[in-house]
């Protein structure tokens, strides 16, 4: 199972603010989607600066889905991509502003993109004397059309902001049908792009790679490179930490131990545990439920009595286990066991 991904907190806040400012969403709509801006940033004394904080990727996906569902500003993805806000730059965005030229910035961006969004991927190649940049998102994330529009238009906007020279793509292809507002694409990409392709990409003149970035500072680049590397290492460490918490939960359930024992085993305080899991986009409660669900399926499949499974997973009584099991699998333990015992039953939940 893929671990819960996190993205730059500032990327989430910036999109949140732009959706409200453009009228593509209302605060009540975003609250209904579980997005409360005031609660997103950790302001506790031990928290890292906002530029280095992480939020669950689910927050970013929820914002883009809200953008895709709005009818007031259907071209919201293009608008967001054309908006450049220096005050909302995180570690990676700040580092890119101090690279020597566009070519170096592109290499740094591709290497460190997990700092912004680990589900977004850019591939560069040279074909027919042009620089071809192809964007895609992890297939299991289902980013909607406005997210692709934003990333494509943001690249054009960023080059113009950083070099002082607007670049017009020689060609653009989008992997979705032509939208009703296709006329607005000319404002960003110049000539009319093509739609319904197999990939989303743009062709730029090769010389754009050599365009120097205005205001680049080699000293600040070195400092920010170190911060970016530390941030990448922190993401990896936190991912390992989540795995350790899951393992301790598995070991403690049948012994009737709780969160205090997990904290003691990992040598962290409860506030530290909560904070580190939040940075990884999860919580102790979510991990506990996930481990219980996994073990419940395994033990019912193995034929263990329901009372024993309930005790093994640390439920206070069998009725509580039954309610949780029905919530997880939409059926009772007995019904699942009967299905699993049916001959040639390939279904697995």
C-alpha positions in Angstrom: 0.0 0.0 0.0 1.4 3.4 -1.0 2.2 5.6 2.0 0.2 8.8 2.4 2.0 11.5 0.3 2.5 15.0 1.4 3.0 18.2 -0.5 4.3 21.7 0.2 2.1 23.5 2.7 2.5 26.8 0.8 1.3 25.2 -2.4 -1.9 24.2 -0.7 -2.4 27.6 0.9 -1.6 29.5 -2.3 -4.2 27.5 -4.2 -6.7 27.8 -1.4 -6.4 31.6 -1.5 -6.5 31.8 -5.3 -9.7 29.8 -5.5 -11.4 32.1 -3.0 -10.0 35.3 -4.7 -11.1 34.2 -8.2 -14.6 33.1 -7.1 -14.0 29.5 -8.1 -14.9 28.4 -4.6 -16.4 29.8 -1.4 -15.1 29.4 2.1 -18.1 27.4 3.1 -17.6 25.0 0.2 -14.0 24.4 1.2 -14.9 23.9 4.9 -17.4 21.3 3.8 -14.6 19.6 1.9 -12.7 19.5 5.2 -10.3 22.4 4.3 -9.8 24.9 7.1 -7.0 27.3 6.3 -6.5 28.4 9.9 -5.9 24.8 11.0 -3.5 23.8 8.2 -0.2 25.4 9.5 1.4 24.2 12.6 2.3 27.2 14.7 3.6 25.3 17.8 7.0 26.2 19.2 8.7 23.0 17.8 7.2 23.3 14.3 9.4 24.1 11.2 8.8 27.3 9.3 5.7 27.4 7.1 8.0 27.3 4.0 9.1 23.8 5.1 5.9 22.4 6.4 4.0 19.6 4.7 0.3 18.9 4.3 -1.5 15.7 3.1 -1.7 15.5 -0.7 -5.4 14.9 -0.2 -5.8 18.6 0.7 -4.3 19.6 -2.7 -6.5 17.1 -4.5 -9.6 18.3 -2.7 -8.8 21.9 -3.8 -8.3 20.9 -7.4 -11.5 18.9 -7.5 -13.4 21.9 -6.1 -11.8 23.9 -8.9 -12.8 21.4 -11.5 -16.4 21.3 -10.3 -16.9 25.1 -10.3 -18.9 26.7 -13.2 -18.2 30.3 -12.5 -14.5 30.2 -13.6 -14.1 27.2 -15.8 -10.6 28.3 -16.9 -9.4 28.5 -13.3 -6.4 26.3 -14.0 -5.0 28.7 -16.5 -5.6 31.7 -14.2 -3.8 30.0 -11.3 -0.9 29.2 -13.5 -0.6 32.8 -14.6 -0.5 34.1 -11.1 3.0 34.5 -9.6 3.1 35.2 -5.9 6.7 35.5 -4.5 5.4 35.6 -0.9 4.2 32.0 -1.2 7.5 30.4 -2.3 8.7 27.4 -0.4 12.2 25.9 -0.3 12.2 24.6 -3.8 10.6 27.6 -5.4 13.1 29.9 -3.6 16.0 27.7 -4.8 14.9 27.9 -8.4 15.0 31.7 -8.3 18.8 31.5 -7.6 19.8 29.0 -10.3 22.2 30.3 -12.9 19.8 29.8 -15.9 16.6 28.1 -16.9 18.5 24.9 -17.8 20.0 24.5 -14.4 16.6 25.4 -12.8 14.9 22.7 -14.8 17.4 20.1 -13.6 17.0 21.2 -10.0 13.3 21.2 -10.3 13.1 17.6 -11.7 15.5 16.3 -9.0 13.6 18.0 -6.1 10.0 18.0 -7.3 9.0 15.8 -4.3 9.3 18.9 -2.2 6.4 20.4 -4.0 4.3 17.4 -5.1 5.7 13.8 -5.3 2.8 12.9 -7.7 3.8 15.4 -10.3 6.4 14.4 -12.9 8.2 16.4 -15.6 10.3 14.7 -18.3 12.5 16.7 -20.6 13.9 15.7 -24.0 15.3 17.3 -27.2 13.5 16.5 -30.4 13.7 18.2 -33.8 15.7 21.1 -32.3 13.2 21.8 -29.6 13.0 21.3 -25.9 10.0 19.0 -25.2 8.6 19.1 -21.6 6.1 16.4 -20.7 4.0 16.5 -17.6 2.1 13.7 -15.9 0.6 12.9 -12.5 0.7 9.6 -10.6 -2.2 7.6 -12.2 -3.7 6.6 -8.9 -4.1 10.3 -7.9 -6.6 11.3 -10.6 -5.7 15.0 -10.8 -8.4 16.8 -12.8 -7.9 19.0 -15.9 -7.3 22.4 -14.0 -4.2 20.9 -12.3 -2.6 20.1 -15.7 -3.6 23.5 -17.0 -2.1 25.2 -14.0 1.3 23.4 -14.3 1.6 24.1 -18.0 0.7 27.8 -17.8 2.8 28.2 -14.6 5.9 27.0 -16.4 5.5 29.7 -19.1 4.7 32.3 -16.4 7.7 31.4 -14.3 10.2 31.6 -17.3 8.9 35.1 -18.1 9.1 36.3 -14.4 12.6 34.9 -13.9 14.2 35.9 -17.2 12.2 39.0 -18.1 11.5 37.5 -21.6 8.2 35.9 -22.5 8.6 32.6 -24.2 6.0 31.4 -26.7 5.8 27.6 -27.1 6.2 26.3 -30.6 3.5 23.7 -29.9 1.4 22.4 -27.0 -0.6 19.2 -26.6 -3.1 18.4 -23.9 -4.3 14.9 -23.0 -8.0 15.8 -22.6 -10.8 17.0 -24.9 -10.9 20.6 -26.1 -12.7 22.6 -23.4 -15.4 25.2 -24.1 -13.0 28.1 -23.2 -10.2 26.9 -25.5 -9.9 30.5 -26.9 -8.2 31.5 -23.6 -5.3 29.2 -24.3 -3.9 31.6 -26.9 -3.4 34.2 -24.0 -0.9 31.8 -22.4 0.5 29.5 -25.1 0.3 31.7 -28.2 -0.7 29.5 -31.1 -3.7 27.2 -30.7 -2.8 23.9 -28.9 -4.0 20.5 -29.8 -6.3 18.5 -27.5 -7.1 14.8 -27.0 -3.5 13.7 -27.3 -1.9 10.8 -25.5 0.3 13.1 -23.4 0.4 16.7 -22.1 3.5 18.5 -23.3 4.9 21.7 -24.8 7.7 22.4 -27.2 10.0 25.3 -26.4 13.0 26.8 -28.3 16.3 25.3 -27.2 17.8 28.6 -26.5 15.4 29.1 -23.5 17.7 26.8 -21.5 20.5 29.4 -21.7 18.5 32.3 -20.5 20.0 33.7 -17.3 17.7 34.1 -14.2 17.5 37.7 -13.0 18.6 38.3 -9.5 20.3 34.9 -9.0 22.6 34.7 -6.1 25.1 31.9 -5.9 25.5 32.1 -2.1 21.7 31.9 -1.5 21.6 29.1 -4.0 24.1 27.1 -1.9 22.2 27.8 1.3 18.9 26.8 -0.2 20.4 23.7 -1.8 21.4 22.5 1.7 17.9 23.3 3.0 16.3 21.4 0.1 18.4 18.4 0.6 17.6 18.4 4.3 13.9 18.7 3.5 14.1 15.7 1.2 15.9 13.6 3.8 13.2 14.7 6.4 10.5 13.4 4.1 12.2 10.1 3.8 12.8 9.8 7.5 9.2 10.7 8.3 8.0 8.0 5.9 10.2 5.5 7.8 8.8 6.8 11.0 5.2 6.1 10.0 6.3 2.5 9.2 7.8 2.2 12.7 4.5 3.5 14.3 2.5 0.9 12.3 4.8 -1.8 13.4 4.6 -0.8 17.1 0.8 -0.7 16.9 0.7 -4.2 15.4 3.0 -5.5 18.3 1.0 -3.8 21.0 -2.6 -4.5 20.0 -2.9 -8.1 21.3 -1.2 -7.0 24.6 -3.8 -4.3 25.2 -1.2 -1.5 25.0 -2.0 2.0 23.7 -0.5 5.1 22.3 1.6 5.7 25.5 3.4 2.5 25.0 4.0 3.2 21.3 5.6 6.6 22.3 7.8 4.9 24.9 9.0 2.3 22.4 9.9 5.0 19.9 11.3 7.3 22.5 9.1 10.3 21.5 6.5 12.3 23.4 2.8 12.4 22.4 3.0 15.9 21.0 6.1 14.9 18.9 4.3 11.8 17.7 1.2 13.8 16.7 3.3 16.4 15.0 5.5 14.0 13.0 2.5 12.0 11.8 0.7 15.2 10.8 3.7 16.2 8.7 3.3 12.8 6.9 -0.4 13.4 6.3 -1.7 10.9 8.8 -2.5 10.5 12.5 -2.3 7.8 15.2 -6.0 7.2 15.0 -5.8 6.6 11.2 -2.9 4.3 11.5 -4.6 2.3 14.3 -7.7 1.9 12.2 -5.6 0.8 9.2 -3.7 -1.8 11.2 -6.8 -3.1 12.8 -8.6 -3.4 9.4 -5.7 -5.3 7.9 -5.4 -7.7 10.8 -9.1 -8.2 11.1 -9.3 -9.4 7.5 -6.3 -11.7 7.9 -7.5 -13.3 11.2 -11.1 -13.8 10.0 -9.7 -15.4 6.8 -7.6 -17.7 8.9 -10.7 -18.9 10.7 -10.1 -17.4 14.2 -13.2 -16.9 16.3 -14.7 -13.5 16.3 -14.2 -13.1 20.1 -10.5 -13.9 19.8 -10.1 -11.4 16.9 -11.8 -8.7 18.9 -9.5 -9.3 21.8 -6.4 -9.5 19.6 -7.2 -6.1 18.1 -7.8 -4.4 21.4 -11.5 -3.7 21.2 -13.3 -3.2 24.5 -16.1 -5.6 23.5 -17.3 -7.7 20.6 -20.1 -5.4 19.6 -17.5 -2.6 19.0 -15.5 -4.9 16.8 -18.6 -5.8 14.8 -19.5 -2.2 14.2 -15.9 -1.4 13.0 -15.9 -4.5 10.8 -19.1 -3.6 9.1 -17.8 -0.1 8.5 -14.6 -1.4 6.9 -16.0 -4.3 4.8 -19.8 -3.5 4.5 -20.6 -6.9 5.9 -20.3 -9.0 9.1 -17.3 -11.1 9.9 -19.4 -14.3 9.4 -20.5 -13.1 6.0 -17.0 -12.4 4.9 -15.7 -15.7 6.2 -18.5 -17.5 4.3 -17.6 -15.7 1.1 -13.9 -16.6 1.5 -14.8 -20.3 1.9 -16.8 -20.4 -1.3 -15.0 -22.5 -4.0 -13.3 -20.5 -6.8 -14.0 -17.2 -5.0 -11.4 -14.8 -6.3 -12.9 -11.8 -4.6 -10.8 -10.1 -2.1 -11.5 -6.8 -0.3 
